[in-house]
């Protein structure tokens, strides 16, 4: 194994030979990063407004996380969950004292969703097994999680799907109520839909779901895989909207890019995930746990919830003004460090145009330019990113006008 960095093309050739091509990849090999900036093998610098698809909530190379992981690796890399380990207890305390209940640790958002589905069925009456989810939601790629994802494109060619899932339009309480019957165990929802286009809940919608669950002995599950760990400007989105779920799933930013997921369950719900019913071999491993603790410490020590709110306002102000200028912008949706700019045209060309200018962003749901910037993004980086996006969207608007 050489210490020399391969060129991007050499790495691409290696992938072509040995890696299953199930991802559409950009022809760039990234090798290092700092803050909200990342560098490719040729030394080109990019401003990343979508770092780690939301996992790098502290950007690249956060110092507290680096130090914590380095120290832990020298002591214990892995301990089975048949033993106690201090870091797991400490991270559980750190998360639950900032939210509620008790924690179960796994490795990813999809794993957390699978465990939450199982817990909801175990906790409710034996005849209850159905779960209501929402159109344009996204919950993961494993079978239960992808069935819960009410987007037909993710189901193509892999049926039959898991039994028991029914789908309601987002923000439609009446449709939800009509789906509830004596076999319904739970409602599962992202408080803010991410992959679906940064769709926020209508006023009273989440409380309405809470009421439906309470009235029908059902469990309310919030998928906070993307919205958790300060992404919305609060520790968790449920706090922003004032509606507490029975179960909450987490992943992405929980350990600032180290693989980690979690289920948080109310004290009265948690014991239903009894010994022998669920497990995760690598879940709660000491490396991920100390990374998570360092993430919590960084967010608080650097006042990143406040910074998130301030930078969110800057993004919203900027894109709202741009909307007045460019008719191709249909809607601007901002919730903390979740930004969606919905266009009247295909948003995908914006990704390449921005990349050519040294900016990384995402396009989702066909027409939405999506940003998930780090919580510690600077005002200068917000300004730079918005200026490049302005160039890109103006160019795309001109192309529409000339056709």
SVG drawing of the C-alpha trace seen along z (x, -y; Angstrom):
<svg xmlns="http://www.w3.org/2000/svg" viewBox="-61 -40 65 54">
<polyline fill="none" stroke="black" stroke-width="0.4" points="0.0,0.0 1.6,-3.3 1.5,-6.6 1.4,-8.4 -2.0,-9.7 -3.3,-8.2 -4.7,-10.5 -8.4,-10.7 -8.3,-8.7 -6.1,-6.0 -8.6,-5.6 -11.5,-5.5 -9.7,-2.7 -9.4,-0.8 -13.1,-1.1 -13.9,-0.1 -12.1,3.1 -13.1,4.1 -16.1,2.1 -19.7,2.9 -21.0,-0.1 -24.2,-0.7 -23.5,-4.4 -23.5,-7.1 -20.2,-8.7 -18.7,-12.0 -15.2,-11.6 -13.4,-13.1 -11.4,-11.4 -11.6,-13.4 -8.6,-13.0 -8.8,-15.5 -10.9,-18.2 -11.0,-21.0 -14.1,-22.9 -16.5,-23.2 -13.8,-22.7 -12.6,-19.5 -9.8,-18.8 -9.4,-16.2 -6.4,-14.2 -5.2,-16.9 -5.4,-19.6 -8.5,-21.3 -10.5,-22.9 -14.3,-22.7 -16.7,-24.4 -19.0,-21.7 -22.6,-22.7 -23.7,-19.0 -20.8,-17.5 -21.1,-13.7 -24.8,-13.9 -25.5,-15.5 -23.3,-13.2 -20.4,-15.6 -22.4,-17.9 -19.2,-19.6 -17.6,-19.7 -14.3,-18.1 -11.6,-17.2 -13.3,-18.4 -10.5,-18.5 -12.4,-17.2 -13.7,-14.2 -10.2,-13.5 -8.6,-13.6 -11.3,-11.4 -11.1,-8.8 -7.3,-8.7 -7.2,-8.2 -9.9,-5.6 -8.3,-3.5 -5.2,-3.1 -7.3,-1.7 -10.2,0.4 -11.4,0.6 -14.4,2.9 -16.2,4.5 -19.2,6.8 -22.5,5.7 -22.4,8.6 -20.1,6.3 -20.4,2.8 -18.3,0.0 -18.2,-3.5 -18.3,-5.5 -21.7,-3.9 -23.3,-4.8 -21.9,-8.3 -23.2,-9.0 -26.6,-7.5 -26.7,-10.0 -25.6,-12.9 -28.3,-12.2 -31.2,-11.3 -30.7,-14.2 -31.0,-16.4 -34.1,-14.5 -35.9,-11.8 -36.0,-8.1 -33.3,-5.4 -31.0,-4.7 -30.1,-1.7 -27.1,-2.1 -26.6,-0.7 -24.6,-1.8 -26.9,-3.6 -30.2,-5.3 -31.7,-2.2 -30.7,0.0 -32.3,-2.5 -35.5,-2.4 -35.6,1.4 -35.2,1.5 -37.9,-1.2 -40.3,0.8 -39.6,3.9 -40.0,2.0 -43.3,0.5 -44.7,3.9 -43.4,5.5 -44.8,2.7 -48.3,2.7 -51.0,5.3 -50.2,8.6 -52.7,8.1 -51.2,4.7 -48.6,4.7 -49.5,2.0 -47.4,-1.2 -48.5,-4.4 -45.8,-6.4 -45.9,-9.4 -45.6,-10.0 -42.2,-11.5 -40.7,-10.3 -37.4,-8.4 -36.3,-6.0 -33.5,-3.9 -32.5,-1.0 -33.0,2.2 -36.2,4.1 -38.4,2.7 -37.0,-0.8 -37.4,-0.9 -40.9,0.4 -41.6,-2.4 -40.3,-4.8 -43.4,-5.7 -41.7,-6.4 -42.4,-3.8 -39.0,-4.4 -37.3,-2.7 -39.5,0.4 -39.0,1.1 -37.7,4.6 -37.4,5.7 -40.9,6.8 -42.8,8.1 -42.3,5.5 -42.7,6.1 -46.4,6.5 -48.1,4.0 -47.2,0.5 -49.7,-2.0 -49.0,-5.5 -50.7,-8.8 -50.2,-12.2 -47.9,-14.5 -49.8,-17.1 -53.1,-15.3 -54.5,-14.3 -57.9,-13.2 -56.1,-10.7 -54.1,-9.4 -57.2,-8.9 -58.9,-6.9 -55.9,-4.5 -56.1,-3.7 -57.7,-0.5 -57.5,2.1 -54.3,3.5 -52.4,0.2 -49.4,0.2 -47.6,-3.1 -47.1,-6.2 -43.6,-6.8 -42.7,-10.2 -39.7,-12.6 -40.6,-15.8 -39.0,-17.5 -38.8,-15.5 -35.2,-15.6 -34.7,-13.5 -38.3,-14.4 -37.3,-18.0 -37.1,-19.7 -40.8,-19.6 -41.9,-21.0 -45.0,-20.0 -48.1,-22.2 -49.2,-23.9 -50.8,-21.4 -50.0,-18.4 -47.5,-16.7 -49.7,-17.4 -52.6,-15.8 -50.5,-12.7 -49.7,-12.6 -53.4,-12.8 -54.3,-10.0 -51.7,-7.8 -52.9,-8.6 -56.5,-7.9 -55.7,-4.5 -53.0,-3.0 -50.4,-3.5 -46.8,-4.5 -45.5,-7.7 -42.1,-7.4 -40.1,-10.4 -37.3,-9.6 -34.7,-12.2 -31.9,-10.6 -31.4,-13.8 -33.0,-16.4 -31.3,-15.3 -28.1,-16.6 -28.9,-20.3 -29.7,-20.2 -32.8,-22.3 -31.3,-24.7 -32.6,-22.7 -31.1,-19.5 -34.0,-17.6 -36.7,-18.7 -39.5,-17.4 -38.4,-20.2 -38.7,-22.8 -42.3,-21.7 -43.2,-21.0 -44.4,-17.4 -42.6,-14.5 -42.6,-11.1 -42.6,-7.7 -39.6,-6.5 -37.0,-8.6 -34.4,-7.4 -31.0,-9.0 -27.8,-8.6 -26.0,-10.8 -24.6,-13.7 -24.7,-11.8 -20.9,-11.2 -19.8,-13.8 -19.2,-11.3 -18.2,-8.2 -20.7,-5.5 -23.3,-5.5 -27.1,-5.2 -29.5,-5.2 -33.0,-4.6 -34.4,-6.7 -37.5,-5.3 -39.6,-6.6 -39.0,-4.9 -42.3,-3.0 -41.6,-1.9 -37.9,-1.0 -38.3,2.3 -40.3,3.9 -37.0,4.3 -36.2,7.1 -33.1,9.2 -32.8,11.6 -35.2,9.6 -32.8,7.2 -29.0,6.6 -26.3,4.9 -22.8,6.4 -20.9,3.1 -23.6,0.9 -22.4,-1.2 -18.7,-0.5 -16.3,-2.7 -14.9,-4.5 -18.4,-5.7 -19.4,-6.5 -16.4,-8.8 -16.9,-10.5 -20.5,-11.1 -19.5,-12.6 -17.0,-14.8 -19.7,-16.0 -22.1,-16.9 -19.2,-18.7 -18.3,-20.6 -21.9,-21.7 -22.2,-23.1 -18.7,-24.6 -18.9,-26.4 -22.5,-27.5 -23.4,-25.8 -27.1,-25.7 -27.1,-29.5 -24.7,-29.6 -27.1,-27.2 -30.0,-29.6 -28.0,-32.6 -26.6,-31.1 -30.1,-29.7 -31.5,-33.2 -28.8,-34.3 -29.5,-31.4 -33.3,-32.1 -32.9,-35.9 -30.5,-35.3 -32.6,-32.7 -35.9,-34.6 -34.4,-37.7 -33.1,-35.5 -36.6,-34.1 -37.9,-37.6 -35.3,-37.8 -35.6,-34.4 -38.9,-32.9 -37.4,-29.4 -37.5,-29.4 -40.9,-28.2 -40.3,-28.0 -37.7,-28.4 -37.9,-26.0 -35.5,-26.5 -35.4,-24.7 -32.2,-25.4 -29.4,-23.9 -31.8,-22.2 -32.3,-24.3 -34.4,-23.4 -34.7,-25.7 -37.5,-24.2 -37.3,-25.0 -39.7,-24.8 -37.1,-22.9 -34.8,-19.9 -32.4,-20.8 -29.7,-18.2 -27.7,-20.4 -27.1,-22.7 -24.9,-20.1 -22.4,-19.9 -22.5,-23.6 -21.7,-24.3 -19.0,-21.6 -17.3,-23.2 -17.1,-26.4 -15.8,-24.6 -19.0,-24.1 -20.6,-20.9 -24.4,-20.6 -27.2,-18.2 -30.3,-17.9 -33.2,-15.8 -36.8,-15.0 -36.0,-16.1 -36.5,-19.8 -35.0,-20.7 -31.5,-22.1 -30.7,-20.9 -28.1,-22.1 -27.2,-20.5 -24.3,-22.7 -22.2,-22.0 -23.4,-23.6 -20.1,-25.5 -20.2,-27.0 -18.9,-30.5 -20.6,-33.6 -17.9,-33.9 -18.6,-30.4 -22.4,-31.1 -21.8,-34.2 -19.4,-32.4 -21.8,-29.5 -24.8,-31.7 -22.9,-33.8 -21.9,-30.6 -25.5,-29.3 -26.7,-32.6 -24.4,-32.3 -25.6,-28.8 -29.3,-29.5 -29.0,-32.7 -27.3,-30.6 -30.0,-28.0 -32.7,-30.7 -31.0,-32.2 -30.9,-28.7 -34.7,-28.4 -35.3,-31.8 -33.2,-31.1 -35.0,-27.8"/>
</svg>
